[in-house]
Amino acid sequence: MRGAWTAALAGVVLLAAAGSASAQQKSQEELKKLLDEKLAEPWVANGSWITDYEKALAESAKSGKVIAAYFTRSYAP
Amino acid sequence: MLEGSVLSTEEFKAFAAEVVPFLHVTSRVEGEAHPDMLQEKGGRGFPYVVAMDSKGEVIGQIADRTVAGFRAMTKKAAEYVALAAKEKRTAAEELRYVVALHELNKVDVAEARKRVEALEGLDDAGKKERDQFLLVLDIRSAVEGKNPQAMGEEEKIALGKTFHEWWKAGREPTDQGAMQPFFIFMLDYAESAKDAELFEKALGKLREVFGPMPGAAGFFKRQDDRLAKLKEAAPPAEGGK
C-alpha cells in the first residue's frame, strides 16, 4: 500500500514494465554495452556489491549477515 | 537518484560492510541471470530495496531511502528473524511479529486482525500500538485494490467521509502508508462538503510528514490552489475535526 500511495502523492508512477519498449528497440550489443557501463559506474565499481545471487546467498549463510538487496536497471535511465 | 547520492557515500560503504550487499541489474541482455528477480521479490519498479535472508526470502523493506533507512531495514529484518525463531512469544512480541508479517505481505488483513485481536496481556503502550495497527488494517481494507487515479469522485468522497468519521472518533494513523489515503480522500470529502477548515487541517497533516518529500511540491501546490478556491467560495465553515 505504501508504495502505491507514495506514488500517488508524488505524482510519479514507476512500473516495472516502463522502459521495456525502449529496451526492445535496442540491439543486444547496445544492451550489453549499457550493462557494462552501468557496472563501471563509480558507485558500483568502488562498492563491495555482489552481483551473483547464489554467491550472495552463500555469503549470508556463512556470515549470518542479512542481505541488503538493491535492484536497478541498465537498459533505460 | 540513490546511485549518485546515498549509495556513493562513505557512510553507505560502512553500512555495506555490516551486511551482504547484493546488486541486481535488470539488463534485458539475453541469458542474464534471474531476469525476473525484481518481480519475484515483490518489486514493481526501480529502484527497489529489500532485506533478504540466506534463502532469498524477503524479510524487510525499506521505508526511508537513506543510509539510516537501510540500517533500519536490516535491523528490523534481524528482529523479524529473531521473533520468527522464537517458540513462544509474549503478547508484545506477537504484536510486533504480526505487524512485520503484514508489512511483508506474509499474512492478509483478516489473518492479521484475527491474530492481534486475540492477544491478551498487552500493557497500555501495547494496546495503543495494537489500536494503531488495527486502524492501518481498516484503512488498508477500505482502499484495497483501488487505484486512486481511476476512482470516481463519488467513491473518493464516500471514503473521505468515512475516514473523517474515524478521525472525529479519535482515530488518526501515524503509519505513512496509511496516512496518505486517509487524508487525501478526506480532502475530496472536505471539498465536496465545502468545508475549508477540514480541508486545511487534513492538508496540514499531510504537509507535516510529506511536505519535504522530493516530488511532493506539485501535489501540495495543487491542494493549496483547491483550498484557496474553497475559501473564496465558502464562508468559514463550522466543520473541522
Interface residues (C-beta under 8 A of the other chain):
Chain A: M1 R2 G3 A4 W5 T6 A8 L9 A10 G11 V12 V13 L14 L15 A16 A18 S20 A23 Q24 K26 Q28 L31 K32 L34 L35 K38 L39 E41 P42 W43 V44 N46 G47 S48 W49 I50 T51 D52 Y53 A56 L57 A58 E59 S60 A61 S63 K65 V66 I67 A68 A69 Y70 F71 T72 R73 S74 Y75
Chain B: L2 E3 G4 L7 S8 F12 K13 F15 A16 A17 E18 V19 V20 P21 F22 L23 H24 V25 T26 S27 R28 V29 E30 E32 A33 H34 M37 L38 Q39 K41 G43 R44 G45 F46 P47 Y48 V49 V50 A51 M52 D53 S54 K55 G56 I59 G60 A63 F70 M73 T74 A77 A78 V81 R140 V143 N147 P148 Q149 Q176 G177 A178 Q180 P181 I184 L206 F210 M213 P214 G215 A216 G218 F219
